[in-house]
């Protein structure tokens, strides 16, 4: 897990990237944007030769997930593993022809991806928050990589500290999840699936990991009861705008009332 490769400086959100290796085969989970590429390449070189990577695995197609795709496809022979929904959008991150025969499109139901002598499970996680979204379970380490689910907003230093008390951690997760998760129905369906897995650790793409069986179960209990996304919308959520955005200051100004 690499937690602090991006110099946030208030301009970019903290991101986690992950290297998984099994008997000489390597995969990066959510390799990140261009801000992280150079530092990630150098950092993972200490653990695995980057040019020997087999997979670039993306939970979804946000810029902080795969904006560095063109550079990884140049530096390695790895294939991109991503939802079929985003398979035809991924080439927009690369030069023409770069993705030809190098994309593994994952069906909505997911699947099991061979890695060395083991495999990674590609789990459906659609609309959390992306239309085509997957989480990744490593049955060997019992780690569940959850992309934008379980995210907490913090710096790279804090992200390295495992969370065992979920209740105390909720204030750092709640605002993000209420906005970015699409509905409670989706969360409940996901929890029903996740509880069938043997999980020691939940590791999101931003913020701290959640460690320990009790913490994992506490996270499930919290998330399956969370109202979020469209649950919070009503007819007041869609109104014609009246406020003006000042391009010079990037601030919103109330519209003038005309008598």
Secondary structure, 3 states (H helix, E strand, C coil): CECCCCCCCCCCCCCCEEEEEECCEEEEECCCCHHHHHHHHHHHCCCCCHHHEEEEECCCCCHHHHCCHHHHHHHCCCEEEEEHHHHCCHHHHCCCCCCCCCEEEECCCCEEEEECCEEEEEEECCCCCCCCCEEEEECCCCEEECCCCCCCCCCHHHHCCCECCHHHHHHHCHHHHHHHCCCHHHHHHHHHHHCCCCCCEEECCCCCCEECHHHHHHHHHHHCCCCCHHHHCCHHHCCCCCCEEECCCCEEECCCCCC
